[in-house]
């Protein structure tokens, strides 16, 4: 077994932070290409959206079980094998003309990235302790939000100049470079592997399930990020079909959304010592007010790209704030089995927002500011409803 060397800890930490945004990059980089893929592959917009949903569902479902595997068998080897699978699957997508094959390969990618990200999140729990551990784990969502900032922006230009397959060339090259760097500088970090038997695994999951604050956290995270997913699925068609603008504009719009999420995460980190429930309730209340304002503005015919993005930026800033508050709390809730906790946290939330987001986008047929505002209202009201039963419990949590 190749263990992480002390002199390589900092390099391995940097590599982990570079890999953390991989799931977001794999989702967001090809958003501006959605309309082009519909035309080139001769399929429907729902089928193209399904390539994203298949990825998100497999990514979420796999993490529910991956955590116990990396807690028992380690982090390093699964990362290496998964990076190889991710790289090769992108090469296969480049040469495929079948939407069914692409959906299947995206499903496989979700599992591979689930292994990678779960293992890398656990590295921060394995290597660091105390305030340093909390510092690094609170940076995870901030670093992850770099993908929604950069990926669609880059993807818009790749689509304009090279076509949709260029996005998957980029992902393949990214995966290959990270595989080589991991082989050179990374290593195993787990100190006390958990026994791999069903009774022990069941005991761990039972602890997670019976922690109401943790379960509510996963639900809140899923509903919170659902707003961003619906935005990502809908905006390429709103921008390129309704307003007849180019994929580059879609990239810039997604860039604004990503910057807002990043700023929300940074704000959350700066207010890390403020009362936990007060932060959550203030953020969600503001989101409700802004979403209502977005809806009524559309009714008064304030319906333009600028109008939409004014509300979206404010909503996504608060979403980034809410997500980081509860994500930091959840992933540090059970440090003895960090892989399982991180996997269930991320996986559970991904399942929630991928299924609910896809269904909502299809049912509402989101095509303008008013229908987009309705989707935001749905998620905000759902979050408020989820938080109400445990208000008293959460008020006792003073820090997160």
C-alpha positions as CSV (number, residue, x, y, z in Angstrom):
1,X,0.0,0.0,0.0
2,X,1.3,3.4,-0.9
3,X,0.7,5.8,2.0
4,X,0.7,9.6,1.7
5,X,4.2,10.9,2.6
6,X,4.4,13.8,5.1
7,X,6.3,16.0,2.7
8,X,3.5,15.5,0.1
9,X,0.6,16.4,2.4
10,X,0.3,20.0,1.1
11,X,0.5,18.9,-2.5
12,X,-2.1,16.2,-1.9
13,X,-4.3,18.8,-0.2
14,X,-4.1,21.0,-3.3
15,X,-4.8,18.1,-5.6
16,X,-7.9,17.2,-3.5
17,X,-9.1,20.8,-3.8
18,X,-8.6,20.6,-7.6
19,X,-10.6,17.4,-7.8
20,X,-13.5,18.6,-5.5
21,X,-15.0,20.7,-8.3
22,X,-14.9,17.7,-10.8
23,X,-18.6,16.9,-10.3
24,X,-19.6,20.5,-10.9
25,X,-17.3,20.7,-13.9
26,X,-18.7,17.5,-15.5
27,X,-22.2,18.9,-15.1
28,X,-21.8,22.6,-16.0
29,X,-19.2,22.7,-18.8
30,X,-21.6,21.4,-21.4
31,X,-24.7,23.4,-20.4
32,X,-24.3,26.0,-23.2
33,X,-24.2,23.0,-25.7
34,X,-27.6,21.7,-24.8
35,X,-29.5,23.2,-27.8
36,X,-26.6,22.2,-30.2
37,X,-26.7,18.6,-28.9
38,X,-30.4,18.4,-29.5
39,X,-29.9,19.4,-33.1
40,X,-26.7,17.3,-33.7
41,X,-27.9,14.1,-32.1
42,X,-31.5,14.4,-33.5
43,X,-33.1,14.1,-30.1
44,X,-35.3,16.1,-27.6
45,X,-34.4,18.6,-25.0
46,X,-35.7,16.2,-22.3
47,X,-33.2,13.5,-23.5
48,X,-30.3,16.0,-23.3
49,X,-31.4,17.0,-19.8
50,X,-31.5,13.3,-19.0
51,X,-27.7,13.1,-19.6
52,X,-27.4,15.4,-16.7
53,X,-30.0,13.8,-14.5
54,X,-28.5,10.3,-15.1
55,X,-25.1,11.6,-14.0
56,X,-26.6,13.3,-10.9
57,X,-28.7,10.3,-9.8
58,X,-25.8,7.8,-10.2
59,X,-23.4,10.3,-8.4
60,X,-25.9,10.7,-5.6
61,X,-26.9,7.0,-5.2
62,X,-23.3,5.7,-5.4
63,X,-22.2,8.0,-2.6
64,X,-24.7,6.5,-0.2
65,X,-22.6,3.3,-0.4
66,X,-19.2,4.5,-1.5
67,X,-18.5,6.1,1.9
68,X,-18.5,2.8,3.8
69,X,-16.2,1.3,1.1
70,X,-13.6,4.1,1.4
71,X,-13.9,4.0,5.2
72,X,-13.0,0.2,5.1
73,X,-10.7,-0.2,2.1
74,X,-9.1,3.3,1.9
75,X,-9.2,6.3,-0.3
76,X,-6.2,6.1,-2.7
77,X,-6.8,3.1,-5.0
78,X,-10.4,3.9,-5.6
79,X,-9.5,7.4,-6.6
80,X,-6.9,6.1,-9.1
81,X,-9.2,3.6,-10.8
82,X,-12.1,6.0,-10.8
83,X,-10.0,8.7,-12.5
84,X,-9.1,6.2,-15.2
85,X,-12.8,5.3,-15.8
86,X,-13.7,8.9,-15.9
87,X,-11.1,9.7,-18.5
88,X,-11.9,6.7,-20.8
89,X,-15.7,7.4,-20.6
90,X,-15.2,10.9,-21.8
91,X,-13.2,9.6,-24.8
92,X,-16.1,7.2,-25.5
93,X,-18.6,10.1,-25.5
94,X,-16.5,12.1,-27.9
95,X,-16.9,9.3,-30.5
96,X,-20.5,8.5,-29.8
97,X,-23.6,9.6,-31.8
98,X,-26.1,7.7,-29.7
99,X,-28.0,9.6,-27.0
100,X,-28.7,6.3,-25.2
101,X,-24.9,5.4,-25.1
102,X,-24.1,8.9,-23.9
103,X,-26.7,8.7,-21.1
104,X,-25.2,5.3,-20.0
105,X,-21.7,6.7,-20.0
106,X,-22.8,9.7,-18.0
107,X,-24.4,7.3,-15.5
108,X,-21.0,5.5,-15.2
109,X,-19.2,8.8,-14.8
110,X,-21.5,9.7,-11.9
111,X,-20.3,6.6,-10.0
112,X,-16.7,7.2,-10.8
113,X,-16.8,10.8,-9.7
114,X,-18.7,9.7,-6.6
115,X,-15.7,7.6,-5.6
116,X,-13.2,10.4,-6.3
117,X,-15.0,13.2,-4.5
118,X,-16.0,11.1,-1.5
119,X,-12.4,9.9,-1.1
120,X,-11.0,13.5,-1.4
121,X,-13.5,15.0,1.1
122,X,-12.4,12.3,3.6
123,X,-8.7,13.3,3.1
124,X,-9.3,16.6,5.0
125,X,-10.8,14.7,8.0
126,X,-7.9,12.1,7.9
127,X,-5.0,14.5,7.7
128,X,-6.2,17.6,9.7
129,X,-7.7,18.1,13.1
130,X,-9.4,20.8,15.2
131,X,-9.7,24.4,13.8
132,X,-7.6,23.4,10.7
133,X,-10.1,20.6,9.8
134,X,-13.0,23.0,10.2
135,X,-11.2,25.6,8.1
136,X,-10.6,23.1,5.2
137,X,-14.0,21.5,5.3
138,X,-15.7,24.9,5.2
139,X,-13.6,25.7,2.1
140,X,-14.9,22.6,0.2
141,X,-18.1,24.2,-1.0
142,X,-16.4,27.5,-1.8
143,X,-13.8,25.6,-3.9
144,X,-16.5,23.5,-5.5
145,X,-18.4,26.6,-6.6
146,X,-15.5,27.5,-8.9
147,X,-16.9,24.9,-11.3
148,X,-20.2,26.7,-11.9
149,X,-18.2,29.9,-12.3
150,X,-15.7,28.7,-14.9
151,X,-17.2,25.7,-16.5
152,X,-20.1,27.2,-18.5
153,X,-18.0,30.2,-19.3
154,X,-15.4,28.0,-20.9
155,X,-18.1,25.7,-22.3
156,X,-19.8,28.6,-24.1
157,X,-16.6,29.4,-26.0
158,X,-15.8,25.7,-26.7
159,X,-19.3,25.3,-28.1
160,X,-19.1,28.5,-30.3
161,X,-15.7,27.6,-31.8
162,X,-15.4,23.8,-31.7
163,X,-18.8,22.3,-31.0
164,X,-20.2,20.3,-28.1
165,X,-17.7,17.4,-28.3
166,X,-14.9,19.8,-27.3
167,X,-16.4,19.9,-23.8
168,X,-15.7,16.2,-23.4
169,X,-12.2,16.5,-24.8
170,X,-11.6,19.0,-22.0
171,X,-12.9,16.6,-19.4
172,X,-10.8,13.7,-20.7
173,X,-7.6,15.8,-20.6
174,X,-8.4,17.1,-17.1
175,X,-9.0,13.5,-15.9
176,X,-5.7,12.3,-17.4
177,X,-3.6,15.0,-16.0
178,X,-5.1,14.5,-12.5
179,X,-4.6,10.8,-12.7
180,X,-0.9,11.3,-13.4
181,X,-0.5,13.8,-10.6
182,X,-2.3,11.5,-8.1
183,X,0.0,8.6,-9.0
184,X,3.0,10.8,-8.3
185,X,2.1,12.7,-5.2
186,X,-0.9,11.2,-3.5
187,X,-1.3,8.1,-1.2
188,X,-3.5,6.4,1.3
189,X,-4.6,8.6,4.3
190,X,-7.0,6.5,6.4
191,X,-5.5,5.8,9.8
192,X,-8.1,3.5,11.3
193,X,-10.1,1.6,8.7
194,X,-13.7,0.6,9.7
195,X,-14.5,-3.1,9.7
196,X,-16.3,-4.1,6.6
197,X,-19.3,-6.1,7.7
198,X,-23.0,-5.5,7.3
199,X,-23.6,-5.1,11.0
200,X,-21.0,-2.4,11.4
201,X,-22.2,-0.6,8.3
202,X,-25.8,-0.8,9.4
203,X,-24.8,0.6,12.8
204,X,-23.1,3.6,11.1
205,X,-26.1,4.3,8.8
206,X,-28.5,3.9,11.7
207,X,-26.6,6.7,13.6
208,X,-26.9,9.0,10.6
209,X,-30.6,8.2,10.1
210,X,-31.4,8.8,13.8
211,X,-29.6,12.2,13.9
212,X,-32.6,14.5,13.1
213,X,-30.3,17.5,12.6
214,X,-28.2,15.6,10.1
215,X,-31.2,14.2,8.1
216,X,-32.8,17.6,7.9
217,X,-29.5,19.0,6.8
218,X,-29.4,16.6,3.8
219,X,-32.9,17.5,2.8
220,X,-32.1,21.2,3.1
221,X,-29.0,20.8,1.0
222,X,-30.9,18.9,-1.7
223,X,-33.7,21.4,-1.9
224,X,-31.3,24.4,-1.8
225,X,-29.2,23.2,-4.7
226,X,-32.3,22.2,-6.6
227,X,-32.7,25.9,-7.4
228,X,-29.3,26.0,-9.1
229,X,-30.0,22.8,-11.1
230,X,-33.3,24.0,-12.5
231,X,-31.6,27.2,-13.5
232,X,-28.8,25.3,-15.2
233,X,-31.3,23.1,-17.1
234,X,-33.6,25.9,-18.2
235,X,-31.4,28.9,-19.0
236,X,-29.6,27.6,-22.1
237,X,-33.1,27.2,-23.8
238,X,-34.4,30.6,-22.4
239,X,-31.2,32.4,-23.6
240,X,-30.8,30.7,-27.0
241,X,-34.4,30.0,-28.0
242,X,-36.5,32.8,-26.4
243,X,-33.9,35.7,-26.6
244,X,-32.1,34.3,-29.6
245,X,-28.6,34.9,-28.1
246,X,-25.5,32.8,-28.5
247,X,-24.1,30.0,-26.2
248,X,-21.4,32.5,-25.1
249,X,-24.2,34.6,-23.5
250,X,-25.3,31.4,-21.7
251,X,-21.8,31.0,-20.4
252,X,-21.7,34.5,-19.1
253,X,-25.1,34.1,-17.4
254,X,-23.9,30.9,-15.7
255,X,-20.7,32.7,-14.8
256,X,-22.8,35.3,-12.9
257,X,-24.6,32.6,-11.1
258,X,-21.4,30.8,-10.1
259,X,-19.8,34.0,-8.8
260,X,-23.0,34.6,-6.7
261,X,-22.8,31.1,-5.2
262,X,-19.1,31.6,-4.5
263,X,-19.7,34.9,-2.7
264,X,-22.4,33.3,-0.7
265,X,-20.0,30.5,0.4
266,X,-17.4,33.1,1.4
267,X,-19.9,35.1,3.3
268,X,-21.0,31.9,5.2
269,X,-17.3,31.3,6.1
270,X,-16.9,34.8,7.4
271,X,-20.0,34.4,9.6
272,X,-19.1,30.9,10.7
273,X,-19.4,31.7,14.4
274,X,-22.8,33.3,14.2
275,X,-25.9,31.5,15.6
276,X,-26.7,28.5,13.3
277,X,-30.5,28.7,13.0
278,X,-30.5,32.5,12.8
279,X,-28.2,32.3,9.8
280,X,-30.4,29.7,8.1
281,X,-33.8,31.4,8.8
282,X,-32.6,34.8,7.7
283,X,-31.2,33.5,4.5
284,X,-34.3,31.5,3.6
285,X,-36.7,34.4,4.5
286,X,-34.7,36.7,2.1
287,X,-34.9,34.1,-0.6
288,X,-38.7,33.9,-0.3
289,X,-39.0,37.7,-0.6
290,X,-36.7,37.8,-3.6
291,X,-38.5,34.9,-5.4
292,X,-41.8,36.6,-4.9
293,X,-40.4,39.8,-6.2
294,X,-39.1,37.9,-9.3
295,X,-42.5,36.4,-9.9
296,X,-44.4,39.7,-9.6
297,X,-41.8,41.6,-11.7
298,X,-42.5,39.0,-14.5
299,X,-46.3,39.7,-14.2
300,X,-45.6,43.4,-14.7
301,X,-43.7,42.4,-17.9
302,X,-40.2,43.1,-16.5
303,X,-38.9,40.0,-18.4
304,X,-35.4,40.2,-19.9
305,X,-32.1,38.6,-19.4
306,X,-31.0,41.5,-17.2
307,X,-34.2,41.2,-15.1
308,X,-33.9,37.5,-14.7
309,X,-30.2,37.7,-13.7
310,X,-30.8,40.4,-11.2
311,X,-33.0,38.1,-9.2
312,X,-31.0,35.0,-9.9
313,X,-27.7,36.5,-8.6
314,X,-29.4,37.5,-5.3
315,X,-31.1,34.1,-4.9
316,X,-27.9,32.1,-5.7
317,X,-25.8,34.2,-3.4
318,X,-28.2,33.2,-0.6
319,X,-28.3,29.6,-1.8
320,X,-24.5,29.5,-1.6
321,X,-24.7,30.9,1.9
322,X,-27.3,28.3,3.0
323,X,-25.6,25.4,1.4
324,X,-22.2,26.1,2.9
325,X,-23.7,26.6,6.4
326,X,-25.3,23.2,6.5
327,X,-22.8,21.3,4.4
328,X,-19.9,22.2,6.8
329,X,-22.1,21.1,9.7
330,X,-23.1,17.8,8.1
331,X,-19.7,16.6,6.9
332,X,-18.0,17.2,10.3
333,X,-21.0,15.7,12.3
334,X,-19.5,12.2,12.5
335,X,-15.7,12.4,12.1
336,X,-15.1,8.7,13.0
337,X,-16.6,7.6,9.7
338,X,-15.9,10.7,7.5
339,X,-16.2,8.8,4.2
340,X,-19.7,7.5,4.9
341,X,-20.8,10.9,6.3
342,X,-19.5,12.8,3.4
343,X,-20.9,10.3,0.9
344,X,-24.4,10.3,2.4
345,X,-24.4,14.1,2.8
346,X,-23.5,14.7,-0.8
347,X,-25.2,11.6,-2.3
348,X,-28.5,12.2,-0.5
349,X,-28.7,15.8,-1.4
350,X,-27.8,15.0,-5.1
351,X,-30.6,12.4,-5.3
352,X,-33.1,14.9,-3.9
353,X,-32.2,17.8,-6.2
354,X,-31.6,15.8,-9.3
355,X,-35.0,14.0,-9.2
356,X,-37.0,17.0,-7.9
357,X,-35.2,19.4,-10.2
358,X,-35.7,17.3,-13.3
359,X,-39.4,16.7,-12.6
360,X,-40.0,20.3,-11.7
361,X,-38.3,21.5,-14.9
362,X,-40.4,19.1,-17.0
363,X,-43.7,19.8,-15.3
364,X,-43.4,23.5,-15.2
365,X,-41.9,23.7,-18.7
366,X,-39.7,26.5,-17.6
367,X,-39.3,29.0,-20.5
368,X,-39.3,32.5,-19.0
369,X,-38.9,34.5,-15.8
370,X,-42.3,33.8,-14.4
371,X,-42.0,30.0,-14.6
372,X,-38.4,30.1,-13.3
373,X,-39.6,32.2,-10.4
374,X,-42.3,29.6,-9.6
375,X,-39.6,26.9,-9.4
376,X,-37.6,29.0,-6.9
377,X,-40.8,29.6,-4.8
378,X,-41.4,25.9,-4.7
379,X,-37.9,25.1,-3.4
380,X,-37.9,28.0,-0.8
381,X,-41.3,27.0,0.6
382,X,-40.2,23.4,0.7
383,X,-37.1,24.4,2.7
384,X,-39.1,26.4,5.1
385,X,-41.5,23.5,5.6
386,X,-38.5,21.1,6.2
387,X,-36.9,23.4,8.8
388,X,-40.0,24.1,10.8
389,X,-40.4,20.7,12.7
390,X,-36.9,20.9,14.0
391,X,-36.7,24.7,14.7
392,X,-36.2,24.1,18.5
393,X,-33.5,21.5,17.9
394,X,-31.6,23.7,15.4
395,X,-31.7,26.7,17.7
396,X,-29.6,24.7,20.2
397,X,-26.8,24.4,17.6
398,X,-24.8,27.5,18.2
399,X,-22.1,26.9,15.7
400,X,-21.7,25.2,12.3
